[in-house]
Amino acid sequence: MRDLLLGRARFKEFSASPERIPTNILSERLERLRGAGVVERIPAADGTKRLAYRLTRKGLGLGPIVAAVRDWGLKWEPGTKAAIAAAPRA
């Protein structure tokens, strides 16, 4: 979800994330997200025959939840860093 919210779209980009998720697990997660209507496959922007992924409206609705988890980590877990700008703290 984080990578999709950051604008990443290709399987290769997801697999290069710091977590280094094994490709079989990444494939399974993407398929589960597709099955739940959170992401959809689209033609890649570079014009190749490869596919990319994008969030659906339902998936975009998870953005505030991901931001809330990020904000919690920034507040309570020392050393936490965020790739997505944090919301102002109260």
N, CA, C and O of each residue as an XYZ file, in Angstrom:
360
protein
N       0.825     -1.184      0.000
C       0.000      0.000      0.000
C       0.875      1.256      0.000
O       0.633      2.198     -0.754
N       1.882      1.246      0.850
C       2.752      2.421      0.928
C       3.346      2.741     -0.434
O       3.328      3.893     -0.869
N       3.873      1.723     -1.108
C       4.505      1.956     -2.403
C       3.505      2.468     -3.435
O       3.830      3.349     -4.231
N       2.309      1.927     -3.426
C       1.275      2.413     -4.343
C       0.917      3.861     -4.032
O       0.740      4.665     -4.946
N       0.809      4.196     -2.755
C       0.507      5.572     -2.371
C       1.645      6.520     -2.733
O       1.417      7.710     -2.952
N       2.866      6.000     -2.796
C       4.019      6.816     -3.195
C       4.138      6.944     -4.709
O       5.028      7.635     -5.204
N       3.248      6.285     -5.449
C       3.261      6.407     -6.903
C       3.967      5.289     -7.632
O       4.074      5.324     -8.858
N       4.451      4.297     -6.909
C       5.067      3.158     -7.578
C       3.969      2.316     -8.201
O       2.862      2.223     -7.671
N       4.290      1.701     -9.340
C       3.240      0.986    -10.061
C       3.667     -0.370    -10.598
O       2.813     -1.213    -10.873
N       4.954     -0.601    -10.752
C       5.431     -1.820    -11.390
C       5.898     -2.840    -10.368
O       6.407     -2.486     -9.304
N       5.720     -4.104    -10.700
C       6.144     -5.204     -9.833
C       7.614     -5.040     -9.445
O       7.989     -5.238     -8.289
N       8.421     -4.683    -10.409
C       9.860     -4.496    -10.186
C      10.118     -3.419     -9.123
O      11.026     -3.556     -8.304
N       9.324     -2.361     -9.143
C       9.475     -1.300     -8.141
C       9.083     -1.799     -6.753
O       9.740     -1.467     -5.766
N       8.025     -2.588     -6.675
C       7.597     -3.122     -5.383
C       8.653     -4.071     -4.820
O       8.961     -4.033     -3.629
N       9.199     -4.917     -5.680
C      10.178     -5.900     -5.202
C      11.495     -5.251     -4.779
O      12.282     -5.865     -4.058
N      11.743     -4.011     -5.223
C      12.964     -3.297     -4.844
C      12.802     -2.515     -3.539
O      13.740     -1.843     -3.109
N      11.645     -2.589     -2.909
C      11.410     -1.873     -1.653
C      12.343     -2.386     -0.563
O      12.834     -3.512     -0.650
N      12.590     -1.580      0.456
C      13.532     -1.964      1.515
C      13.201     -3.281      2.212
O      14.100     -3.954      2.717
N      11.927     -3.654      2.246
C      11.543     -4.888      2.938
C      11.989     -6.138      2.191
O      12.063     -7.217      2.779
N      12.283     -6.005      0.918
C      12.737     -7.143      0.093
C      11.783     -8.336      0.213
O      12.202     -9.448      0.533
N      10.508     -8.089     -0.044
C       9.501     -9.147      0.022
C       9.789    -10.164     -1.078
O       9.964     -9.775     -2.233
N       9.842    -11.446     -0.755
C      10.047    -12.458     -1.802
C       8.975    -12.325     -2.886
O       7.819    -12.021     -2.591
N       9.365    -12.554     -4.131
C       8.462    -12.309     -5.257
C       7.191    -13.157     -5.200
O       6.131    -12.704     -5.631
N       7.281    -14.377     -4.677
C       6.069    -15.194     -4.604
C       5.063    -14.609     -3.610
O       3.856    -14.667     -3.842
N       5.553    -14.051     -2.517
C       4.670    -13.429     -1.529
C       4.114    -12.119     -2.079
O       2.938    -11.814     -1.884
N       4.948    -11.349     -2.760
C       4.498    -10.106     -3.374
C       3.404    -10.379     -4.403
O       2.397     -9.673     -4.435
N       3.590    -11.378     -5.228
C       2.573    -11.745     -6.227
C       1.258    -12.103     -5.551
O       0.190    -11.674     -5.988
N       1.339    -12.889     -4.487
C       0.137    -13.292     -3.759
C      -0.572    -12.087     -3.155
O      -1.798    -11.994     -3.210
N       0.189    -11.169     -2.582
C      -0.416     -9.980     -1.962
C      -1.090     -9.102     -3.012
O      -2.192     -8.600     -2.789
N      -0.439     -8.918     -4.144
C      -1.048     -8.105     -5.200
C      -2.338     -8.737     -5.704
O      -3.316     -8.038     -5.967
N      -2.338    -10.054     -5.838
C      -3.554    -10.737     -6.288
C      -4.671    -10.621     -5.250
O      -5.838    -10.465     -5.611
N      -4.324    -10.695     -3.980
C      -5.330    -10.535     -2.923
C      -5.888     -9.116     -2.929
O      -7.090     -8.923     -2.746
N      -5.027     -8.123     -3.138
C      -5.496     -6.741     -3.227
C      -6.392     -6.542     -4.450
O      -7.377     -5.805     -4.392
N      -6.047     -7.196     -5.548
C      -6.905     -7.131     -6.746
C      -8.254     -7.772     -6.457
O      -9.300     -7.212     -6.788
N      -8.225     -8.937     -5.845
C      -9.458     -9.646     -5.528
C     -10.370     -8.859     -4.602
O     -11.593     -8.993     -4.663
N      -9.780     -8.045     -3.751
C     -10.553     -7.220     -2.816
C     -10.973     -5.891     -3.437
O     -11.664     -5.099     -2.796
N     -10.562     -5.644     -4.675
C     -10.934     -4.401     -5.340
C     -10.145     -3.192     -4.886
O     -10.593     -2.059     -5.063
N      -8.962     -3.415     -4.297
C      -8.132     -2.321     -3.791
C      -7.178     -1.810     -4.867
O      -6.881     -0.616     -4.917
N      -6.697     -2.706     -5.726
C      -5.837     -2.320     -6.844
C      -6.383     -2.932     -8.127
O      -7.174     -3.875     -8.111
N      -5.931     -2.361     -9.235
C      -6.273     -2.916    -10.541
C      -5.013     -2.929    -11.398
O      -4.094     -2.135    -11.198
N      -4.995     -3.847    -12.353
C      -3.877     -3.903    -13.291
C      -4.205     -3.031    -14.486
O      -5.340     -2.992    -14.963
N      -3.179     -2.330    -14.958
C      -3.327     -1.446    -16.108
C      -2.109     -1.621    -17.008
O      -1.086     -2.129    -16.551
N      -2.191     -1.213    -18.276
C      -0.992     -1.262    -19.120
C       0.080     -0.327    -18.558
O      -0.230      0.748    -18.044
N       1.317     -0.740    -18.658
C       2.428      0.079    -18.166
C       2.508      1.375    -18.963
O       2.222      1.397    -20.160
N       2.899      2.447    -18.293
C       2.969      3.765    -18.913
C       4.046      3.866    -19.986
O       3.994      4.758    -20.833
N       5.032      2.951    -19.957
C       6.136      3.041    -20.908
C       5.800      2.446    -22.275
O       6.654      2.418    -23.161
N       4.585      1.977    -22.452
C       4.167      1.451    -23.750
C       4.564      0.012    -24.010
O       4.260     -0.518    -25.079
N       5.234     -0.641    -23.068
C       5.593     -2.044    -23.247
C       4.361     -2.906    -22.997
O       3.303     -2.398    -22.625
N       4.505     -4.199    -23.201
C       3.395     -5.114    -22.963
C       3.241     -5.457    -21.486
O       2.307     -6.161    -21.099
N       4.139     -4.969    -20.682
C       4.085     -5.253    -19.245
C       2.899     -4.533    -18.603
O       2.354     -3.571    -19.145
N       2.526     -5.034    -17.438
C       1.409     -4.444    -16.708
C       1.913     -3.660    -15.505
O       3.027     -3.869    -15.026
N       1.078     -2.767    -15.036
C       1.360     -1.991    -13.834
C       0.124     -2.104    -12.939
O      -0.886     -2.696    -13.322
N       0.222     -1.541    -11.771
C      -0.876     -1.563    -10.810
C      -1.191     -0.137    -10.404
O      -0.317      0.730    -10.388
N      -2.456      0.092    -10.075
C      -2.837      1.377     -9.498
C      -3.965      1.139     -8.502
O      -4.717      0.168     -8.588
N      -4.046      2.063     -7.559
C      -5.098      1.983     -6.557
C      -6.446      2.335     -7.175
O      -6.544      3.232     -8.012
N      -7.455      1.637     -6.761
C      -8.822      1.972     -7.136
C      -9.309      3.061     -6.170
O      -8.574      3.467     -5.269
N     -10.529      3.523     -6.356
C     -11.093      4.486     -5.397
C     -11.128      3.863     -4.004
O     -10.851      4.530     -3.007
N     -11.467      2.595     -3.950
C     -11.490      1.877     -2.670
C     -10.095      1.873     -2.048
O      -9.953      2.107     -0.848
N      -9.068      1.611     -2.852
C      -7.694      1.598     -2.363
C      -7.227      2.966     -1.906
O      -6.534      3.083     -0.895
N      -7.605      4.006     -2.648
C      -7.235      5.359     -2.247
C      -7.857      5.720     -0.906
O      -7.304      6.530     -0.161
N      -9.003      5.124     -0.594
C      -9.645      5.360      0.692
C      -8.825      4.859      1.874
O      -9.071      5.258      3.013
N      -7.857      3.990      1.614
C      -6.966      3.507      2.680
C      -5.840      4.489      3.000
O      -5.133      4.314      3.992
N      -5.666      5.517      2.171
C      -4.595      6.498      2.380
C      -4.578      7.096      3.775
O      -3.517      7.130      4.399
N      -5.718      7.574      4.297
C      -5.707      8.143      5.653
C      -5.347      7.123      6.729
O      -4.772      7.483      7.756
N      -5.678      5.864      6.503
C      -5.332      4.824      7.482
C      -3.825      4.590      7.487
O      -3.215      4.480      8.551
N      -3.228      4.515      6.309
C      -1.777      4.343      6.210
C      -1.082      5.550      6.836
O      -0.077      5.395      7.528
N      -1.609      6.748      6.599
C      -1.026      7.963      7.183
C      -1.126      7.928      8.705
O      -0.198      8.353      9.394
N      -2.234      7.429      9.236
C      -2.389      7.352     10.693
C      -1.376      6.384     11.301
O      -0.809      6.667     12.356
N      -1.143      5.249     10.650
C      -0.150      4.291     11.146
C       1.244      4.919     11.079
O       2.048      4.759     11.998
N       1.526      5.639      9.978
C       2.808      6.341      9.858
C       2.985      7.331     11.002
O       4.039      7.369     11.638
N       1.953      8.131     11.262
C       2.043      9.142     12.314
C       2.245      8.508     13.692
O       2.988      9.033     14.521
N       1.581      7.382     13.929
C       1.753      6.673     15.191
C       3.215      6.234     15.330
O       3.825      6.431     16.380
N       3.767      5.646     14.281
C       5.153      5.197     14.326
C       6.127      6.334     14.556
O       7.087      6.190     15.313
N       5.885      7.475     13.903
C       6.762      8.631     14.085
C       6.712      9.147     15.525
O       7.714      9.622     16.059
N       5.551      9.050     16.136
C       5.401      9.559     17.498
C       5.955      8.597     18.541
O       6.602      9.025     19.497
N       5.711      7.307     18.368
C       5.982      6.350     19.438
C       7.179      5.433     19.221
O       7.656      4.827     20.181
N       7.666      5.314     18.032
C       8.773      4.391     17.765
C      10.036      5.159     17.383
O      10.131      5.662     16.263
N      11.001      5.256     18.287
C      12.242      5.987     18.005
C      12.930      5.436     16.750
O      12.979      4.226     16.533
N      13.449      6.336     15.945
C      14.167      5.947     14.738
C      13.280      5.723     13.530
O      13.780      5.430     12.444
N      11.964      5.857     13.700
C      11.058      5.676     12.568
C      11.230      6.830     11.591
O      11.324      7.990     11.992
N      11.269      6.501     10.317
C      11.383      7.510      9.259
C      10.200      7.328      8.322
O       9.659      6.230      8.195
N       9.804      8.405      7.672
C       8.654      8.346      6.777
C       9.036      8.796      5.381
O       9.721      9.805      5.215
N       8.591      8.044      4.368
C       8.805      8.433      2.984
C       7.685      9.348      2.503
O       7.836     10.058      1.509
N       6.560      9.325      3.216
C       5.422     10.184      2.909
C       5.399     11.271      3.963
O       5.525     10.979      5.153
N       5.238     12.524      3.550
C       5.249     13.631      4.502
C       4.229     13.408      5.621
O       3.106     12.965      5.382
N       4.640     13.720      6.820
C       3.768     13.513      7.986
C       2.765     14.642      8.130
O       3.017     15.783      7.745
N       1.619     14.290      8.697
C       0.611     15.295      9.016
C       1.074     16.065     10.244
O       1.855     15.538     11.037
N       0.619     17.284     10.417
C       1.017     18.046     11.612
C       0.593     17.311     12.874
O      -0.481     16.712     12.927
N       1.445     17.363     13.885
C       1.157     16.688     15.162
C       0.384     17.612     16.078
O       0.605     18.823     16.108
N      -0.526     17.012     16.824
C      -1.321     17.796     17.783
C      -0.593     17.893     19.115
O      -1.098     18.512     20.051
